[in-house]
Amino acid sequence: MLDYPELMEKFDIRDEYELHNLLKKTEKKWNTDAKQQISLQRMPLISFGLVNREKQIKDLLYQIAPATKEAFGRYYEKTYGVLSKTFFANMSQCINKYNHNDIYDVELPLFDKSEEEYMVQSLTDGFYFIEDVKNIYTEKFGLESVKKVNVRIMDELGYKLYSQYAIKKNYPSADNNFQHFILKNHFFDLNQLDSRFIYIPNFYTVFDHLKTEFKILEYGDKQFIRYDLFQKVLPDVGVQDFLDFIDKPIKASGTQLFFTFRSLKNEGFEDPFEILGTGEWFSTALIRNSKKIRFKK
């Protein structure tokens, strides 16, 4: 819920219980053929796919141990959405043996020399999904010792490990890495993006910030151009011009609760960005991404 505040506001959902209740009541509408493997369990628990909670908890612990009890509770809450107090009351028994004076610690296996050399040669990018790192390892060394892909090993390989991914330590933060990833080329196409990125809230937070700050500009369906390249096309147009433009159609709509950009044009509203040859997409996206209005397809 914390990752999608606008969506929660749109449906007037104020806590996890209201979200669970809404999904439960409407399940027959959005999951008529049970295609979505979602189990709405005892409120407010929601499970996706085939869930092995003990394995889930231990795998997460193996990733970040050693960690204080409080830190692990926060990490589990951030990763899976279960409140820390609920987790410790109902789910943490399977890792009690690793708890020593409120610190979780496990004996994490280490790479031997051949494994380390192979992984150093194989991991050359700044970002990896954890499952991809494990696949690289298991293709060479098998599944039996996949637990060696853990926080200590990744640290030795020069990566900071998160719940779903690992990032080179030369990046100050995950947000910094995502911003570099989005801006490294003149064009960015969400249609070509690995679909797993949609499950990384931090990525979409950075992506959303770049849109609202006009660092990237949408010119087609999920297609973006970097602002500095745009300025080479229209050097006299700056951020203030975008802000001024966004206010104009909102004012032109008057007291209308709903309007389309096309309806405003039919009433005589002029689009200064028609010369770009993207139809209404560029101008509509400027307004939509500004967050000054609610948008519906």
C-alpha positions in Angstrom: 0.0 0.0 0.0 2.8 2.4 0.8 4.3 1.8 -2.6 1.1 2.9 -4.5 -0.4 5.8 -2.5 -2.2 7.3 -5.4 -4.0 4.0 -6.3 -5.0 3.6 -2.7 -6.4 7.1 -2.6 -8.2 6.5 -5.9 -10.2 3.6 -4.3 -10.3 5.2 -0.8 -8.4 2.4 0.7 -6.9 3.4 4.1 -5.3 0.2 5.4 -4.5 -3.4 4.6 -7.9 -4.7 5.9 -9.8 -2.5 3.6 -7.7 -3.6 0.7 -8.2 -7.3 1.6 -12.0 -6.7 1.9 -12.2 -5.0 -1.5 -10.3 -7.7 -3.3 -12.4 -10.4 -1.5 -15.7 -8.8 -2.5 -14.7 -8.2 -6.1 -12.7 -11.4 -6.8 -15.5 -12.9 -9.0 -15.1 -9.8 -11.3 -11.3 -9.7 -11.8 -10.6 -13.4 -11.3 -13.5 -15.2 -12.9 -11.5 -18.1 -14.4 -9.1 -18.3 -11.4 -6.3 -17.4 -13.8 -4.7 -15.2 -11.1 -3.1 -17.5 -8.5 -4.1 -15.3 -5.6 -5.3 -16.7 -2.2 -7.2 -14.3 0.0 -6.5 -15.9 3.4 -7.4 -14.8 6.9 -7.6 -11.0 6.9 -5.4 -9.2 5.9 -3.1 -11.9 4.4 -2.9 -12.3 0.6 -0.8 -15.0 -1.1 0.4 -15.1 -4.7 1.1 -18.4 -6.4 2.3 -21.5 -4.4 3.6 -20.2 -1.1 6.0 -21.9 1.2 6.2 -19.4 4.0 9.0 -21.1 6.0 11.2 -21.2 2.9 10.3 -17.6 2.1 11.3 -16.4 5.6 14.5 -18.4 5.7 15.6 -17.4 2.2 15.1 -13.7 3.2 17.1 -14.3 6.4 19.9 -16.0 4.5 20.1 -12.9 2.3 20.7 -10.3 5.0 21.9 -12.1 8.2 23.4 -11.2 10.5 20.6 -8.7 11.4 18.9 -7.5 14.5 15.4 -8.8 15.2 14.0 -5.3 14.7 15.8 -4.8 11.4 14.7 -8.2 10.0 11.1 -7.5 11.0 11.2 -4.2 9.1 12.9 -5.9 6.1 10.2 -8.6 6.0 7.5 -6.0 6.3 8.9 -3.9 3.4 9.4 -7.0 1.2 6.2 -8.9 1.8 3.8 -6.3 3.3 3.2 -8.2 6.6 3.4 -5.9 9.6 6.4 -6.6 11.7 4.4 -7.2 14.9 2.2 -9.7 13.0 5.2 -11.4 11.6 6.8 -12.0 15.0 3.5 -13.0 16.6 2.5 -15.6 14.0 5.3 -16.5 11.5 8.8 -16.2 13.0 8.9 -19.5 14.9 10.8 -21.2 12.1 13.8 -19.0 12.6 13.9 -18.8 16.4 16.9 -21.1 16.5 18.9 -18.4 14.7 18.0 -15.7 17.3 20.7 -15.0 19.8 20.1 -12.0 22.1 17.7 -10.5 19.5 20.3 -10.9 16.7 19.6 -13.3 13.8 22.7 -15.0 12.6 23.3 -18.1 10.4 26.4 -19.9 9.3 26.4 -18.8 5.7 28.4 -21.1 3.3 31.2 -19.5 1.3 32.5 -20.0 -2.3 35.6 -22.0 -2.9 38.3 -20.5 -5.1 36.9 -22.0 -8.4 33.3 -20.8 -7.6 34.6 -17.3 -6.7 36.7 -16.9 -9.9 33.8 -18.1 -12.1 31.3 -15.7 -10.5 33.7 -12.7 -10.7 34.2 -13.4 -14.4 30.4 -13.9 -14.9 29.0 -10.9 -13.0 30.0 -7.9 -15.1 26.9 -5.7 -15.0 25.9 -3.1 -12.3 22.5 -4.7 -11.7 21.2 -8.3 -11.4 18.0 -9.9 -10.3 18.8 -12.4 -7.5 17.2 -15.3 -9.5 19.6 -14.5 -12.4 22.6 -14.6 -10.1 21.4 -18.0 -8.8 20.8 -19.3 -12.3 24.4 -18.3 -13.4 25.7 -20.1 -10.4 23.6 -23.3 -10.6 24.2 -23.7 -14.4 27.8 -24.3 -13.5 27.8 -25.8 -10.0 24.2 -27.2 -9.6 21.4 -26.5 -7.2 22.8 -28.3 -4.1 24.8 -25.4 -2.9 22.8 -22.4 -4.2 22.6 -21.1 -0.6 26.1 -19.9 -1.2 24.5 -17.0 -3.1 24.0 -14.9 0.1 24.7 -11.5 1.5 28.3 -12.2 2.5 29.2 -13.7 -0.8 27.6 -10.9 -2.8 29.4 -8.4 -0.6 32.7 -10.1 -1.4 31.9 -9.9 -5.1 31.3 -6.2 -4.8 27.5 -6.1 -4.7 24.9 -4.9 -2.2 22.1 -7.4 -1.9 18.5 -6.3 -1.7 15.4 -8.6 -1.5 15.0 -9.0 -5.2 18.2 -7.8 -6.8 21.9 -6.9 -6.3 23.6 -3.7 -7.2 27.3 -2.9 -7.6 28.6 -1.1 -4.5 30.1 1.7 -6.6 26.5 3.1 -6.8 25.7 5.1 -3.7 22.1 3.7 -3.6 19.6 1.6 -5.5 17.9 4.8 -6.5 21.1 6.1 -8.0 21.5 2.9 -10.0 18.0 3.1 -11.4 18.4 6.7 -12.4 21.6 5.9 -14.2 19.9 2.9 -15.9 17.0 5.0 -17.1 19.1 8.0 -18.3 22.1 6.3 -19.7 20.7 6.4 -23.3 18.8 9.1 -25.1 15.7 7.0 -25.4 14.0 4.7 -22.8 11.3 2.2 -23.8 9.2 0.6 -21.1 7.9 -1.9 -23.6 11.4 -3.4 -23.9 12.0 -3.5 -20.1 12.3 -6.7 -18.2 8.8 -7.2 -16.7 10.3 -8.0 -13.3 11.1 -4.4 -12.8 7.4 -3.7 -12.2 7.7 -5.5 -8.9 10.5 -3.1 -7.7 8.8 -0.2 -6.0 12.0 1.8 -5.8 12.4 1.6 -9.6 9.0 3.1 -10.2 9.5 5.8 -7.6 12.7 6.9 -9.4 11.0 6.5 -12.8 8.0 8.6 -11.7 10.2 11.3 -10.2 12.1 11.6 -13.5 8.8 12.0 -15.4 7.3 14.7 -13.0 10.7 16.6 -13.1 10.7 16.4 -16.9 14.1 14.6 -17.0 12.4 12.2 -19.4 9.5 13.1 -21.7 6.9 10.7 -23.1 6.5 10.9 -26.8 4.8 7.5 -27.5 3.2 4.6 -25.7 5.6 4.0 -22.8 8.4 5.6 -24.9 10.5 8.4 -23.5 13.2 10.8 -24.7 15.8 12.4 -22.4 15.2 16.1 -21.8 18.6 17.2 -23.1 18.0 15.5 -26.4 14.6 17.1 -26.7 16.2 20.5 -26.3 18.3 19.9 -29.3 15.0 19.7 -31.3 13.3 22.6 -29.6 16.2 24.6 -27.9 13.9 27.5 -26.9 11.5 25.3 -24.8 12.4 24.8 -21.2 10.8 23.3 -18.0 8.9 26.5 -17.3 7.3 26.4 -20.7 6.1 22.9 -19.8 4.6 24.1 -16.5 2.9 27.1 -18.2 1.5 24.8 -20.9 0.1 22.3 -18.4 -1.9 25.0 -16.7 -3.5 26.2 -19.9 -5.7 23.2 -20.7 -6.7 22.8 -17.1 -7.9 26.4 -17.1 -9.5 26.0 -20.5 -11.5 23.1 -19.3 -13.3 25.5 -16.9 -15.7 23.8 -14.6 -15.8 20.5 -16.5 -15.1 17.5 -14.2 -13.9 15.5 -17.2 -12.2 16.5 -20.4 -10.0 15.1 -23.2 -7.2 16.9 -24.9 -8.9 16.4 -28.2 -12.2 18.0 -27.0 -10.2 21.1 -26.0 -8.6 21.3 -29.4 -12.0 21.0 -31.0 -13.0 24.1 -29.0 -10.0 26.0 -30.3 -7.2 25.2 -27.9 -3.8 25.3 -29.6 -1.2 22.7 -29.1 2.3 24.1 -29.4 3.9 20.7 -29.6 2.1 19.5 -32.7 5.2 20.2 -34.7 6.9 17.2 -33.1 4.8 14.9 -35.2 3.6 12.7 -32.3 0.0 13.6 -32.5 -1.6 14.4 -29.2 0.6 12.0 -27.3 3.4 14.3 -26.2 1.1 17.1 -25.0 -1.3 14.7 -23.3 1.6 12.9 -21.5 2.9 16.2 -20.2 -0.4 17.0 -18.6 -0.9 13.4 -17.3 2.6 13.0 -15.9 2.4 16.4 -14.1 0.0 14.8 -11.5 -2.1 17.9 -11.5 -5.1 16.0 -12.8 -6.3 12.5 -12.5 -6.0 10.5 -15.7 -8.2 7.6 -17.0 -7.8 5.8 -20.3 
